[in-house]
Amino acid sequence: MKTVHHGTWLIIAIILQTLMFNYITVFGVHPNLLLVAALAIAVCGGKIQGMVCGMIFGLVFDFMSGRMLGANMIAFAAAGYITGAIVSRYYAAPPFYIFTAIGAAVTAGVEIICLIPYTAGLEIAAPLLYILKTIIIEAVMNGILIVPAIWCVRRTTKLLKIQNLNTFR
């Protein structure tokens, strides 16, 4: 049941990303809803599910964006694992600003990880100011979007009566 739940969220994220969020831009930067969905599942399901969903969502994002295959897969997997590990340290549900900070920090980390293979083959690196602007804007947008995404993932697990989201069974 959990794989159906996560697969449904993957399909929802793909549809929303391609039909809506690719056209919502702030200074030419749009949010990454596949990363937000993977992080929301990591918050609700833990570090292992976050890592697995991050790998799958990142691979799909690589296919969708036409970028170097595997760069986003590795970055999303690391982001899902780190997010699940941070949230598992709390005994109760953390406040929303913790989720926003985690989403923004992990998004910035993903973008920095993905810059490494792209700039390794270039003779001239992109301007630092442009890179920082892009990373900061996307981190803020994803940090804001993670709170409603976590609410939606938690709500659907309650509607589907999934008891323990921390395992794949």
C-alpha positions in Angstrom: 0.0 0.0 0.0 2.9 2.3 0.7 4.4 1.8 -2.7 1.0 2.8 -4.2 0.9 5.8 -2.0 4.5 6.9 -2.9 3.9 6.2 -6.6 0.7 8.2 -6.5 2.7 11.1 -5.0 5.3 10.7 -7.8 2.6 11.0 -10.5 1.0 14.0 -8.8 4.3 15.7 -8.5 5.1 15.1 -12.1 1.8 16.4 -13.3 1.9 19.5 -11.1 5.5 20.2 -12.0 4.9 20.0 -15.8 1.5 21.7 -15.9 1.8 24.4 -13.2 5.1 24.8 -11.4 7.3 25.1 -14.6 5.4 28.3 -15.4 5.6 29.8 -11.9 8.9 31.6 -11.9 10.6 34.1 -9.6 13.5 35.8 -11.4 13.6 32.8 -13.9 13.8 30.1 -11.2 11.0 27.7 -10.6 10.4 25.4 -7.6 11.3 21.7 -7.8 8.2 19.8 -6.7 9.7 16.4 -7.1 12.3 17.3 -4.5 9.6 18.7 -2.2 7.5 15.5 -2.6 10.6 13.3 -1.8 11.4 15.4 1.2 7.8 15.3 2.5 7.8 11.5 2.2 11.2 11.5 4.1 9.7 13.6 6.9 6.7 11.2 7.2 8.4 7.9 6.4 12.0 8.2 7.7 15.4 8.1 6.3 15.2 4.8 4.3 12.0 5.7 2.6 13.3 9.2 2.0 16.4 7.8 0.4 14.6 5.3 -1.8 11.9 7.8 -2.9 14.6 10.4 -3.4 16.5 8.1 -5.8 13.4 7.3 -7.8 12.1 10.9 -7.8 15.6 12.2 -8.7 15.9 9.7 -11.6 12.5 10.8 -12.9 13.6 14.4 -12.6 16.8 13.6 -14.6 14.7 12.1 -17.4 12.2 15.1 -17.3 14.9 17.8 -17.3 17.2 16.2 -19.8 20.2 16.8 -17.5 23.1 14.5 -16.8 21.5 11.2 -15.8 22.2 10.2 -12.2 23.2 13.6 -10.8 19.8 14.4 -9.4 19.2 10.8 -8.4 22.3 10.9 -6.1 21.5 14.3 -4.8 17.8 13.6 -4.1 18.7 10.3 -2.3 21.2 12.1 -0.1 18.6 14.8 0.6 15.9 12.2 1.5 18.2 10.4 3.8 19.5 13.5 5.6 15.9 14.9 6.0 14.6 11.6 7.4 17.6 11.4 9.8 17.1 15.0 11.0 13.4 14.6 11.6 13.8 11.3 13.4 15.8 13.1 16.1 12.7 14.8 17.3 10.4 13.0 19.7 7.3 15.0 18.8 6.4 16.7 15.5 8.8 19.7 15.0 7.3 23.1 14.4 6.7 24.2 10.8 9.7 26.6 10.7 12.0 23.6 11.2 10.5 21.9 8.1 11.0 25.2 6.2 14.6 25.4 7.3 15.3 21.8 6.4 13.6 22.1 3.0 15.6 25.2 2.2 18.9 23.9 3.4 18.5 20.5 1.7 17.5 22.2 -1.6 20.6 24.4 -1.5 22.7 21.2 -0.9 21.0 19.4 -3.8 21.7 22.3 -6.1 25.4 22.5 -5.0 25.8 18.8 -5.5 24.2 19.0 -9.0 26.5 21.9 -9.9 29.7 19.8 -9.5 29.3 17.5 -12.5 28.0 20.3 -14.7 30.8 22.7 -14.0 33.6 20.0 -14.1 33.6 19.8 -17.9 33.2 23.5 -18.5 36.2 25.7 -19.2 34.5 28.8 -17.9 32.4 28.5 -14.8 29.0 30.2 -14.5 29.1 33.6 -12.6 29.0 33.1 -8.9 26.4 35.7 -8.3 24.0 34.0 -10.8 24.5 30.6 -9.1 23.9 32.0 -5.6 20.8 33.8 -6.8 19.4 30.7 -8.3 20.2 28.5 -5.3 18.8 31.0 -2.8 15.6 31.6 -4.7 14.9 27.9 -5.2 15.7 27.1 -1.6 13.2 29.7 -0.4 10.5 28.5 -2.7 11.0 24.8 -1.8 11.2 25.7 1.9 7.8 27.3 1.6 6.3 24.5 -0.4 7.4 21.7 1.9 5.0 22.6 4.7 1.8 22.0 2.6 3.4 19.0 1.0 4.0 17.4 4.4 0.4 18.1 5.4 -0.8 16.5 2.2 1.3 13.4 2.6 0.3 13.0 6.3 -3.4 13.5 5.3 -3.3 10.9 2.6 -1.6 8.3 4.9 -4.5 8.8 7.3 -7.1 8.5 4.6 -5.5 5.3 3.3 -5.2 4.1 6.9 -1.5 3.4 6.6 -0.4 2.6 10.1 3.4 2.5 10.1 5.0 4.6 7.3 8.5 3.9 8.6 8.7 0.5 6.8 7.9 -0.5 3.2 5.6 -3.4 4.2 
